[in-house]
Amino acid sequence: MSKIKPYKNSDLGKKEQVTKMFDTISEDYDGLNRVISFGIDIKWRKKVVKIVKENNPETILDIATGTGDLAINLAETNATKIVGLDISSGMLEIGKEKIKKKSLESKIEMVLGDSENMPFEDNAFDAITVAFGVRNFETLENGLKEIFRVLKPHGTFVILETSIPSKTPYKQGYKFYTKNILPLIGKLFSKDRSAYKYLCESASVFPYGEALNNILRKIGFINVEDFPQTFGVATIYKSSK
């Protein structure tokens, strides 16, 4: 898979660049996401929560939690403990403020850490989620192996990630939007012009649909299913261990 990085002229590795990028755009991130997705990302996250709820997990890990949107949504479940993990301290600080405002500190813990080397024991969580984060892993398979390690047997793993529509005219519309409109929005409203260009480019080369299903199966996940969303601009993947 292509090693697209946020900053082409930097000597830093992808992991360090992604950390720097999200620290830089953390204050703009939530507002820009609502604009870029027309608010549809809220509906997608609700669908993830619905899938997670099916098995009544007691412990949930939300990887690449960012500012905590999905972790906060997951508080609707009966889980007694939700952990949000992210590599960006800037994103986590905003997430902590959101959690505090909703008085969810006793239920949600935000942890600074690397998704490819997590500070958790084997078989620690009943459910694990990742929303728009797996394509930022430095090495996709390493990240998925770590997720497999910390997920309990019979646990649920749900990914929400961008994908590319396959049908006309959605495919053409998506390409035009991501190539021309999305970077322009990022340039106008974000102080990091490279960030949203990277987010578009990384989405365009990331494996989706059956390609990602096969990678999940290779790692050892079972009952792998994918559910395209909104003409295929995003996909929810459900699997178990």
Helices and strands as residue ranges (DSSP letters): H 14-36, H 40-53, E 59-63, H 69-74, E 81-86, H 89-101, E 108-112, E 125-131, G 134-136, H 140-150, E 151-162, H 170-176, I 177-181, H 182-189, H 193-205, H 210-219, E 222-229, G 230-232, E 234-240
